[in-house]
Amino acid sequence: MTKFALLLCLALLTGTVARAQTPPSPAASSASAPDAAARPEAPASAAPAASLSSIDAQLPPPPVAPPSCAQLTSRALSADLKAATAQSQNQPLQTLVKLYEEAVAQWGAAIATCDGRARERAQRNLADSQKAHDALAEKLQSGSQCEHAHRDATALQELARGAFGERRFAEAASLYRKAEGMWELAAEQCSGSQQQTAQARRELSEIDGHNAEFCAPPFERAREFSGKLRNSGAALPLAERQTQSQIGETLWRDTAAQCRGNAQELATNHAQALARERGTPWVSTPLPGAPPTPKPAPKPAPAPAIAVAAAPKPAAVAPAITKPAAAATVAAATAAVATTPLRQATATPVVPLTTSTAPPTAAPAPETKLFDRTAGDTRYVGQFVRNDDDTVTGTGRVEWKNGDAYEGPLTRSQRHGVGEIRWASGQRYKGEWVNDRATGRGLMAFANGNQFDGTLVDGQPEGEGKLTYASGDVYTGQIRNGLPHGKGSYVWMSGQRYEGDWVHDKPQGVGKMRFSNGNQYEGQLAAGLPQGKGRMIFPSGDIYEGEFDNGKANGQGKYAWKSGERYEGAWARGLKHGHGIFHWPSGDRWEGVFKDDERTEDGHTIRKGH
């Protein structure tokens, strides 16, 4: 073999080995003929196979599933537990308010995802957490002075109760008076429900202090006597038993005259029970040798702090719609609770002083002297003069046998001017009188605890005023026939608020409602429920704007989620129902017919830009 042939063999052998060691490119082996012709072939060494790691890096991350109802409920319960534990440890108010804010937010998220019983449970827990948050926030707003005053007043009241329970009545009376002063100080330093609580407890301490000083000793004496009569009365002759019963009834009646509140009612019941058992009319028969009953010193007339109202409050109006659960399929409304009517409280009728119909005129007497005269069941005591027509004019006190009493000016036996009347039922009024009728500006307190401060016509709240209910709810605005009617605002103890039109004690017309769970509604209402056009803003930031019917989204409306989704179209019974368009934040949308909050086959997806 020649040298040239040997070199040729070596060259061929080297090329064969190189091709055997270099695998073909996957791209090249799968390329179509047109592609190969249009694209120059890359060198074999420049087209390595893609690694598995590079392929994984190019794939999109797997979708993250949203938290379930159970997970959100568990988070909310944990937040509630944390807040309650901190409150039991008396941690700072700022810390407690923040913890309850977190609990409210967690329950709001749970409501948005859950349904059925789980959602109802979340709504109840949200209302409880919101109530606790509002109470703590109010305390925080009132400041430390209010909190300290409440604590000190409560401590004094507990000491007074302890002394009363041990029959140390004089000491108890002193402590109750100190508690009364501390509650009055708390009312000056606090606001909102804290102030109302302080005012109510001040009144209670005043009654308890009076009873400890003037009611408790005769009450004990009457009870001791009644016990002995019950144990030994059967062995006494009839005449003696009757006399002892008269003495017992007299003791209880004298006691009732010295007591206030429940103690007075209890003493009166004991007296009536003895009268029923005896079966004969009562004749005042004092206990031989009994010490005289101390009389309470007259108290100065209270400052204009009496205020009154008509009757039971409306139930809190439930939110009309709640945050939907998912972006594409959701109910936008929940059933709303109807309001309870504000039934008018029956006021004690104003008792006329005389049957005289002569118009009051300024009458006058050059000189007045102490006047004490009884005419029928009416007694006049004060600086009065007797007129020619047998009426009286002047200023003083008028008492009736049924227990009613009036203090103020009289013109020809008719109340005319500014005076105060207290009914035996506990109702009282202090204000202006015209021709023997409570008419003008005044302060009325009803026996059921409701209060009114404003204008009255013939003893009935009418015009402008403030209704403060025994529950703590407050209405301020226009009144007709003793009920909210016209423009006014209502604040519930739960924190719910409404400001707007009222018709016969119901929110009706146009107004703004802030629910205790944070939902805010502005628009038309009927009987306390969203009706017509309105706008609901949720604590989450979601917004519904459109038509309502009986508190639910119904008609045409728009719902915008804080996350960016939104729906525009028809609603029925709080659900997407009818033709509508659902928009995603990406710009894509689905347009078609919805049925009971679900998309139907009658629709299609439209991509962004189309």
C-alpha positions as CSV (number, residue, x, y, z in Angstrom):
1,M,0.0,0.0,0.0
2,T,1.3,3.3,-1.0
3,K,1.7,6.2,1.4
4,F,-1.2,8.1,-0.2
5,A,-3.6,5.2,0.2
6,L,-2.6,4.8,3.8
7,L,-3.4,8.5,4.6
8,L,-6.8,8.2,2.9
9,C,-7.7,5.2,5.0
10,L,-6.8,7.0,8.2
11,A,-8.9,10.0,7.2
12,L,-12.0,7.9,6.5
13,L,-11.6,6.0,9.7
14,T,-11.3,9.2,11.8
15,G,-14.5,10.7,10.2
16,T,-16.5,7.5,10.9
17,V,-15.5,7.5,14.6
18,A,-16.4,11.2,15.0
19,R,-19.9,10.7,13.6
20,A,-20.5,7.7,15.8
21,Q,-19.6,9.7,19.0
22,T,-21.7,12.7,18.1
23,P,-25.5,12.1,18.4
24,P,-27.9,13.9,16.1
25,S,-29.7,17.0,17.4
26,P,-33.3,16.4,18.5
27,A,-34.3,19.5,16.8
28,A,-32.7,18.5,13.6
29,S,-34.1,15.1,13.6
30,S,-37.7,16.3,14.1
31,A,-37.4,19.3,11.8
32,S,-39.6,19.2,8.7
33,A,-38.1,19.5,5.2
34,P,-39.3,23.1,4.7
35,D,-37.8,24.1,8.0
36,A,-34.5,22.6,7.2
37,A,-34.4,24.3,3.9
38,A,-35.3,27.7,5.4
39,R,-32.9,27.5,8.4
40,P,-29.2,26.9,8.3
41,E,-28.2,23.8,10.1
42,A,-26.4,24.5,13.4
43,P,-23.2,22.7,14.2
44,A,-23.8,19.5,16.1
45,S,-21.8,20.6,19.1
46,A,-24.0,23.7,19.5
47,A,-27.3,21.9,19.9
48,P,-27.1,19.9,23.2
49,A,-30.3,18.3,24.6
50,A,-32.3,20.4,27.0
51,S,-32.0,19.3,30.6
52,L,-34.9,18.4,32.8
53,S,-34.2,21.3,35.1
54,S,-34.4,23.9,32.4
55,I,-37.7,22.4,31.2
56,D,-39.1,22.6,34.8
57,A,-38.0,26.2,35.1
58,Q,-40.0,27.2,32.0
59,L,-43.3,25.6,33.3
60,P,-45.8,28.0,35.2
61,P,-46.1,27.5,39.0
62,P,-49.0,25.3,40.1
63,P,-52.1,27.3,41.2
64,V,-52.4,27.9,44.9
65,A,-55.9,26.8,46.3
66,P,-57.7,29.5,48.3
67,P,-58.2,28.8,52.0
68,S,-61.3,26.7,52.8
69,C,-64.2,27.7,55.0
70,A,-62.9,25.4,57.8
71,Q,-59.4,27.0,57.6
72,L,-60.8,30.6,57.7
73,T,-63.1,29.6,60.6
74,S,-60.2,28.2,62.5
75,R,-58.1,31.4,62.0
76,A,-61.0,33.5,63.2
77,L,-61.6,31.4,66.3
78,S,-57.9,31.6,67.1
79,A,-58.1,35.4,66.8
80,D,-61.1,35.5,69.0
81,L,-59.4,33.4,71.6
82,K,-56.3,35.6,71.6
83,A,-58.4,38.7,72.0
84,A,-60.5,37.2,74.9
85,T,-57.4,35.9,76.7
86,A,-55.8,39.4,76.4
87,Q,-58.9,40.9,77.8
88,S,-59.0,38.6,80.8
89,Q,-55.4,39.5,81.5
90,N,-56.4,43.2,81.6
91,Q,-54.0,44.1,78.8
92,P,-53.9,47.8,77.5
93,L,-57.0,49.0,75.7
94,Q,-55.0,49.8,72.5
95,T,-53.8,46.1,72.4
96,L,-57.4,44.8,72.9
97,V,-58.9,47.0,70.2
98,K,-56.3,45.8,67.7
99,L,-56.8,42.2,68.6
100,Y,-60.6,42.5,68.1
101,E,-60.1,44.3,64.9
102,E,-58.1,41.3,63.6
103,A,-60.9,38.9,64.8
104,V,-63.5,41.0,63.0
105,A,-61.5,40.9,59.8
106,Q,-61.0,37.1,60.1
107,W,-64.7,36.5,60.6
108,G,-65.5,38.8,57.6
109,A,-63.2,36.6,55.4
110,A,-65.0,33.5,56.7
111,I,-68.4,34.9,55.9
112,A,-67.2,35.6,52.3
113,T,-66.3,31.9,51.8
114,C,-68.6,29.9,54.0
115,D,-72.3,29.1,53.4
116,G,-75.2,27.5,55.2
117,R,-74.8,26.9,58.9
118,A,-71.1,27.7,58.9
119,R,-71.9,31.1,57.5
120,E,-74.6,31.8,60.0
121,R,-72.1,30.8,62.8
122,A,-69.5,33.2,61.3
123,Q,-72.1,36.0,61.2
124,R,-73.0,35.5,64.8
125,N,-69.4,35.5,65.9
126,L,-68.7,38.6,63.8
127,A,-71.5,40.5,65.5
128,D,-70.1,39.4,69.0
129,S,-66.5,40.4,68.1
130,Q,-67.7,43.7,66.6
131,K,-69.7,44.5,69.8
132,A,-66.7,43.8,72.0
133,H,-64.5,45.9,69.7
134,D,-66.9,48.9,69.8
135,A,-67.2,48.8,73.5
136,L,-63.4,48.7,74.0
137,A,-62.9,51.4,71.4
138,E,-65.5,53.6,73.2
139,K,-63.6,53.1,76.4
140,L,-60.3,53.9,74.7
141,Q,-61.8,57.1,73.3
142,S,-63.2,58.1,76.7
143,G,-59.7,57.9,78.2
144,S,-58.2,56.7,81.4
145,Q,-60.1,59.1,83.6
146,C,-63.4,57.6,82.6
147,E,-62.2,54.1,83.2
148,H,-60.8,55.0,86.7
149,A,-64.0,56.7,87.7
150,H,-66.0,53.7,86.7
151,R,-63.7,51.4,88.6
152,D,-63.8,53.5,91.8
153,A,-67.6,54.0,91.7
154,T,-68.1,50.3,91.3
155,A,-65.8,49.6,94.3
156,L,-67.7,52.1,96.4
157,Q,-71.0,50.5,95.4
158,E,-69.8,47.0,96.3
159,L,-68.7,48.3,99.7
160,A,-72.1,49.8,100.3
161,R,-73.9,46.6,99.3
162,G,-71.7,44.7,101.8
163,A,-72.6,47.1,104.6
164,F,-76.3,46.9,103.7
165,G,-76.2,43.1,103.8
166,E,-74.7,43.2,107.3
167,R,-77.5,45.6,108.5
168,R,-75.0,48.5,108.9
169,F,-77.6,50.9,107.3
170,A,-76.0,54.2,108.3
171,E,-72.7,53.2,106.9
172,A,-74.3,51.8,103.7
173,A,-76.2,55.1,103.2
174,S,-72.9,57.1,103.4
175,L,-71.1,54.7,101.0
176,Y,-74.0,54.8,98.5
177,R,-73.9,58.7,98.6
178,K,-70.2,58.5,97.9
179,A,-70.8,56.1,95.0
180,E,-73.5,58.4,93.7
181,G,-71.0,61.3,93.6
182,M,-68.4,59.1,91.9
183,W,-70.9,57.9,89.2
184,E,-71.8,61.5,88.6
185,L,-68.1,62.3,88.1
186,A,-67.8,59.4,85.7
187,A,-70.8,60.7,83.7
188,E,-69.0,64.0,83.3
189,Q,-65.7,62.4,82.2
190,C,-67.2,59.7,79.9
191,S,-69.2,59.7,76.7
192,G,-71.5,57.4,74.7
193,S,-72.7,54.2,76.4
194,Q,-70.1,54.7,79.2
195,Q,-71.8,58.0,80.1
196,Q,-75.3,56.4,79.9
197,T,-74.2,53.6,82.2
198,A,-72.8,56.0,84.7
199,Q,-76.0,58.1,84.7
200,A,-78.1,55.0,85.2
201,R,-76.0,53.7,88.1
202,R,-75.9,57.2,89.7
203,E,-79.7,57.1,89.8
204,L,-79.6,53.6,91.3
205,S,-77.0,54.6,93.9
206,E,-79.2,57.6,94.8
207,I,-82.2,55.3,95.4
208,D,-80.2,52.7,97.3
209,G,-78.7,55.4,99.5
210,H,-82.1,56.8,100.3
211,N,-83.5,53.4,101.1
212,A,-80.5,52.5,103.3
213,E,-81.1,55.7,105.4
214,F,-84.9,56.0,105.5
215,C,-86.4,52.8,104.2
216,A,-84.4,49.9,105.7
217,P,-85.0,50.6,109.5
218,P,-88.9,50.8,109.2
219,F,-88.8,47.9,106.7
220,E,-87.0,45.7,109.2
221,R,-89.4,46.7,111.9
222,A,-92.5,46.0,109.8
223,R,-91.1,42.7,108.7
224,E,-90.4,41.6,112.2
225,F,-93.9,42.6,113.4
226,S,-95.5,40.7,110.4
227,G,-93.5,37.6,111.2
228,K,-94.7,37.6,114.8
229,L,-98.3,38.2,113.7
230,R,-98.1,35.3,111.3
231,N,-96.7,32.9,113.9
232,S,-99.0,33.8,116.8
233,G,-102.0,35.6,115.2
234,A,-104.2,32.5,115.0
235,A,-104.2,32.1,118.8
236,L,-105.4,35.7,119.3
237,P,-109.1,36.6,119.8
238,L,-110.7,38.0,116.6
239,A,-110.8,41.6,117.8
240,E,-107.1,41.5,118.9
241,R,-106.1,39.8,115.7
242,Q,-107.9,42.6,113.7
243,T,-106.1,45.3,115.7
244,Q,-102.7,43.6,115.2
245,S,-103.4,43.4,111.4
246,Q,-104.3,47.1,111.3
247,I,-101.0,47.9,113.1
248,G,-99.1,45.7,110.6
249,E,-100.7,47.3,107.6
250,T,-100.0,50.8,109.1
251,L,-96.3,49.8,109.5
252,W,-96.0,48.7,105.9
253,R,-97.8,51.8,104.6
254,D,-95.6,54.1,106.6
255,T,-92.6,52.1,105.3
256,A,-93.8,52.4,101.7
257,A,-94.0,56.2,102.1
258,Q,-90.3,56.2,103.1
259,C,-89.0,53.8,100.4
260,R,-88.3,54.2,96.7
261,G,-88.1,51.8,93.7
262,N,-88.6,48.1,94.3
263,A,-88.6,48.4,98.1
264,Q,-91.6,50.7,97.9
265,E,-93.5,48.3,95.7
266,L,-92.6,45.4,98.1
267,A,-93.8,47.3,101.1
268,T,-97.1,48.2,99.4
269,N,-97.7,44.6,98.4
270,H,-97.2,43.5,102.1
271,A,-99.8,46.1,103.2
272,Q,-102.3,45.0,100.6
273,A,-101.8,41.3,101.5
274,L,-102.7,42.1,105.1
275,A,-105.8,44.1,104.0
276,R,-107.0,41.1,101.9
277,E,-106.5,38.7,104.7
278,R,-108.4,40.9,107.2
279,G,-111.2,41.8,104.9
280,T,-112.0,45.2,106.5
281,P,-111.1,48.7,105.6
282,W,-107.7,50.1,106.8
283,V,-107.7,52.4,109.8
284,S,-104.3,54.0,110.7
285,T,-103.2,52.2,113.9
286,P,-99.6,53.0,115.0
287,L,-97.5,50.6,117.0
288,P,-97.6,51.6,120.7
289,G,-94.3,52.9,121.8
290,A,-92.7,52.7,118.3
291,P,-90.0,55.4,117.6
292,P,-91.0,58.0,115.0
293,T,-90.0,57.2,111.5
294,P,-87.3,59.6,110.3
295,K,-88.4,61.7,107.3
296,P,-86.1,62.2,104.4
297,A,-84.8,65.7,103.8
298,P,-86.3,67.3,100.7
299,K,-83.9,67.1,97.7
300,P,-83.4,70.0,95.4
301,A,-85.1,69.7,92.0
302,P,-82.9,67.8,89.6
303,A,-81.0,69.7,86.9
304,P,-82.5,69.4,83.4
305,A,-81.1,65.9,82.8
306,I,-84.4,64.2,82.6
307,A,-85.0,62.9,79.1
308,V,-87.7,60.6,77.7
309,A,-89.0,58.5,75.0
310,A,-92.0,56.6,73.6
311,A,-91.4,52.9,73.7
312,P,-89.5,49.8,72.7
313,K,-86.7,50.2,70.2
314,P,-86.6,48.8,66.7
315,A,-84.6,45.6,66.2
316,A,-81.3,46.1,64.5
317,V,-81.7,46.0,60.8
318,A,-79.6,43.2,59.3
319,P,-77.3,43.9,56.4
320,A,-78.9,43.6,53.1
321,I,-76.1,41.9,51.1
322,T,-72.9,40.2,52.1
323,K,-69.6,39.7,50.3
324,P,-69.8,36.9,47.6
325,A,-67.8,33.8,48.1
326,A,-66.1,33.3,44.7
327,A,-65.2,35.5,41.8
328,A,-67.5,34.0,39.2
329,T,-70.4,32.4,41.2
330,V,-71.8,34.2,44.2
331,A,-75.0,35.4,45.9
332,A,-74.9,39.1,46.5
333,A,-77.6,39.4,49.2
334,T,-78.9,37.8,52.3
335,A,-82.3,38.0,53.9
336,A,-82.7,41.1,56.0
337,V,-84.4,41.3,59.4
338,A,-87.6,43.4,59.6
339,T,-87.6,46.1,62.2
340,T,-89.8,46.0,65.3
341,P,-92.1,49.0,65.5
342,L,-91.4,51.7,68.0
343,R,-94.6,51.4,69.8
344,Q,-95.6,54.5,71.6
345,A,-95.4,54.4,75.4
346,T,-98.7,55.1,77.1
347,A,-98.1,58.3,79.1
348,T,-99.9,58.8,82.4
349,P,-102.7,61.2,81.7
350,V,-102.3,64.8,83.0
351,V,-104.8,65.2,85.8
352,P,-106.7,68.5,85.6
353,L,-106.7,70.6,88.7
354,T,-110.1,72.0,88.3
355,T,-113.1,71.8,86.0
356,S,-113.0,75.5,85.5
357,T,-112.8,76.5,81.8
358,A,-112.0,80.1,82.4
359,P,-108.9,81.2,80.5
360,P,-105.9,81.8,82.8
361,T,-105.1,85.4,83.3
362,A,-102.4,86.9,85.4
363,A,-104.0,87.3,88.7
364,P,-102.5,88.6,91.4
365,A,-102.5,89.3,94.9
366,P,-100.6,92.1,96.5
367,E,-99.5,89.8,99.3
368,T,-99.2,86.0,99.6
369,K,-98.9,83.8,102.6
370,L,-98.5,80.1,103.3
371,F,-101.6,78.5,102.0
372,D,-102.7,75.0,103.0
373,R,-106.1,73.9,101.7
374,T,-107.7,70.6,100.8
375,A,-110.5,70.5,98.2
376,G,-111.9,67.0,97.6
377,D,-108.9,64.8,97.0
378,T,-106.6,67.7,96.1
379,R,-104.4,69.6,98.6
380,Y,-102.7,72.9,97.9
381,V,-99.6,74.0,99.9
382,G,-97.5,77.0,99.1
383,Q,-97.6,80.7,98.3
384,F,-101.2,80.7,96.9
385,V,-104.1,83.2,97.2
386,R,-107.8,82.3,96.8
387,N,-109.6,84.1,94.0
388,D,-113.3,85.2,94.0
389,D,-114.3,82.2,91.8
390,D,-112.9,79.8,94.4
391,T,-109.8,79.0,92.3
392,V,-106.2,79.6,93.5
393,T,-103.2,81.4,92.0
394,G,-99.6,81.4,93.0
395,T,-96.7,79.0,93.3
396,G,-96.5,75.9,95.5
397,R,-97.2,72.2,95.7
398,V,-100.4,70.3,94.7
399,E,-100.9,66.8,96.0
400,W,-103.6,64.2,95.1
401,K,-104.6,61.2,97.2
402,N,-103.5,58.8,94.5
403,G,-99.9,59.8,95.1
404,D,-99.5,62.3,92.1
405,A,-97.8,65.6,93.0
406,Y,-97.2,68.9,91.1
407,E,-94.8,71.7,92.0
408,G,-94.9,75.0,90.2
409,P,-97.1,78.0,89.3
410,L,-100.9,78.0,89.1
411,T,-103.1,80.6,87.5
412,R,-106.7,80.2,88.6
413,S,-106.1,76.6,89.6
414,Q,-104.5,75.7,86.2
415,R,-100.9,74.8,85.7
416,H,-99.4,77.6,83.6
417,G,-95.7,78.3,83.3
418,V,-92.7,76.0,84.1
419,G,-93.5,73.3,86.7
420,E,-92.9,69.7,87.5
421,I,-95.3,66.8,88.0
422,R,-94.5,63.3,89.4
423,W,-97.0,60.6,89.0
424,A,-97.4,57.7,91.5
425,S,-96.5,55.3,88.6
426,G,-93.0,56.8,88.5
427,Q,-93.5,58.9,85.4
428,R,-92.4,62.5,85.7
429,Y,-92.4,65.7,83.6
430,K,-90.6,69.0,84.1
431,G,-91.2,71.8,81.7
432,E,-93.7,74.3,80.2
433,W,-97.4,74.2,80.9
434,V,-100.1,76.0,79.0
435,N,-103.8,76.1,80.2
436,D,-103.2,73.1,82.5
437,R,-101.6,71.0,79.7
438,A,-97.9,69.9,79.4
439,T,-97.2,71.8,76.2
440,G,-93.9,73.4,75.1
441,R,-90.3,72.5,75.9
442,G,-89.9,69.9,78.6
443,L,-88.2,66.9,80.0
444,M,-90.3,63.7,80.4
445,A,-89.3,60.4,82.0
446,F,-91.6,57.4,81.5
447,A,-92.0,54.7,84.1
448,N,-90.6,52.1,81.7
449,G,-87.2,53.9,81.7
450,N,-87.5,55.6,78.3
451,Q,-86.8,59.4,78.3
452,F,-87.6,62.3,76.1
453,D,-86.1,65.8,75.9
454,G,-87.8,68.2,73.5
455,T,-91.1,69.8,72.6
456,L,-94.5,68.3,73.7
457,V,-98.1,69.0,72.8
458,D,-100.6,68.1,75.5
459,G,-98.1,65.7,77.2
460,Q,-97.1,64.0,73.9
461,P,-93.6,64.3,72.3
462,E,-94.1,66.3,69.1
463,G,-91.8,68.3,67.0
464,E,-88.0,68.1,67.7
465,G,-86.4,66.2,70.5
466,K,-84.2,63.3,71.7
467,L,-85.5,59.9,72.6
468,T,-83.3,57.9,75.0
469,Y,-84.5,54.3,75.4
470,A,-84.0,52.2,78.5
471,S,-81.9,49.8,76.4
472,G,-79.4,52.6,75.7
473,D,-80.5,53.3,72.1
474,V,-80.9,56.9,71.2
475,Y,-83.0,58.7,68.5
476,T,-82.5,62.4,67.7
477,G,-84.7,64.3,65.3
478,Q,-88.3,65.0,64.4
479,I,-91.1,63.4,66.3
480,R,-94.8,62.9,65.6
481,N,-97.3,61.4,68.0
482,G,-94.4,60.3,70.2
483,L,-92.7,58.4,67.4
484,P,-89.7,59.1,65.1
485,H,-91.2,60.7,62.0
486,G,-89.4,63.0,59.5
487,K,-85.6,63.6,59.6
488,G,-83.6,62.0,62.3
489,S,-80.7,59.7,63.4
490,Y,-80.8,56.5,65.4
491,V,-77.9,54.9,67.3
492,W,-78.2,51.3,68.5
493,M,-76.3,50.0,71.5
494,S,-74.8,47.4,69.1
495,G,-73.1,50.2,67.2
496,Q,-75.5,50.2,64.3
497,R,-76.4,53.7,63.1
498,Y,-79.0,55.2,60.7
499,E,-79.4,58.8,59.6
500,G,-82.2,59.9,57.2
501,D,-85.9,59.8,56.7
502,W,-88.4,58.2,59.1
503,V,-92.1,57.3,58.6
504,H,-94.1,56.2,61.6
505,D,-91.0,54.9,63.6
506,K,-89.4,53.1,60.7
507,P,-86.4,54.1,58.6
508,Q,-88.0,54.9,55.3
509,G,-87.1,57.2,52.4
510,V,-83.5,58.1,51.7
511,G,-80.8,57.6,54.3
512,K,-77.4,56.2,55.4
513,M,-77.2,53.0,57.4
514,R,-74.0,51.7,59.1
515,F,-74.4,48.1,60.3
516,S,-72.7,46.8,63.4
517,N,-70.6,44.4,61.2
518,G,-69.1,47.3,59.2
519,N,-71.4,47.2,56.2
520,Q,-72.4,50.7,55.0
521,Y,-75.5,51.4,52.9
522,E,-76.6,54.7,51.4
523,G,-79.8,55.0,49.3
524,Q,-83.5,54.3,49.4
525,L,-85.2,52.3,52.2
526,A,-88.6,51.0,53.1
527,A,-89.6,49.8,56.5
528,G,-85.9,49.8,57.5
529,L,-84.7,47.7,54.6
530,P,-82.8,48.8,51.4
531,Q,-85.5,49.3,48.7
532,G,-85.0,50.9,45.4
533,K,-81.6,52.3,44.3
534,G,-78.7,52.3,46.7
535,R,-75.0,51.5,47.3
536,M,-73.6,49.0,49.8
537,I,-69.9,49.1,50.9
538,F,-68.5,46.1,52.7
539,P,-65.6,46.1,55.2
540,S,-63.6,44.0,52.8
541,G,-63.7,46.8,50.2
542,D,-66.3,45.2,47.9
543,I,-69.0,47.5,46.6
544,Y,-72.5,46.8,45.2
545,E,-74.4,49.6,43.5
546,G,-77.8,49.2,42.0
547,E,-81.4,48.2,42.7
548,F,-82.7,46.5,45.9
549,D,-85.9,44.8,46.8
550,N,-86.8,44.0,50.4
551,G,-83.1,44.2,51.4
552,K,-81.7,42.1,48.5
553,A,-80.0,43.0,45.2
554,N,-82.8,42.8,42.6
555,G,-82.9,44.4,39.2
556,Q,-79.9,46.0,37.5
557,G,-76.7,46.4,39.5
558,K,-72.9,46.3,39.7
559,Y,-70.8,44.4,42.1
560,A,-67.1,45.1,42.3
561,W,-64.7,42.9,44.3
562,K,-61.7,44.4,45.9
563,S,-59.6,41.8,44.1
564,G,-60.5,43.4,40.7
565,E,-63.4,41.2,39.5
566,R,-66.7,42.9,38.8
567,Y,-70.2,42.0,37.5
568,E,-72.7,44.2,35.7
569,G,-76.1,43.0,34.9
570,A,-79.4,41.6,36.2
571,W,-80.0,40.4,39.7
572,A,-82.9,38.5,41.4
573,R,-83.3,37.7,45.0
574,G,-79.7,38.6,45.7
575,L,-78.3,36.4,43.0
576,K,-76.9,37.1,39.5
577,H,-79.9,36.2,37.3
578,G,-80.5,37.2,33.7
579,H,-78.2,38.8,31.2
580,G,-74.9,40.1,32.6
581,I,-71.1,40.5,32.1
582,F,-68.4,39.2,34.4
583,H,-65.0,40.9,34.1
584,W,-61.7,39.5,35.3
585,P,-58.7,41.7,36.2
586,S,-56.8,40.4,33.2
587,G,-59.3,42.1,30.9
588,D,-61.1,38.9,29.8
589,R,-64.8,38.8,30.3
590,W,-67.8,36.4,30.2
591,E,-71.0,37.7,28.7
592,G,-74.3,35.9,28.6
593,V,-77.2,34.7,30.7
594,F,-76.8,33.8,34.4
595,K,-79.3,31.6,36.3
596,D,-79.4,31.5,40.2
597,D,-75.8,32.9,40.3
598,E,-74.4,30.4,37.8
599,R,-73.3,30.8,34.2
600,T,-75.5,29.0,31.6
601,E,-74.7,27.6,28.2
602,D,-76.1,30.8,26.7
603,G,-72.9,32.8,26.9
604,H,-69.3,33.0,25.9
605,T,-65.8,34.2,27.0
606,I,-64.3,37.2,25.3
607,R,-60.6,37.6,25.5
608,K,-58.9,41.0,26.2
609,G,-58.7,43.2,23.1
610,H,-61.6,41.4,21.3
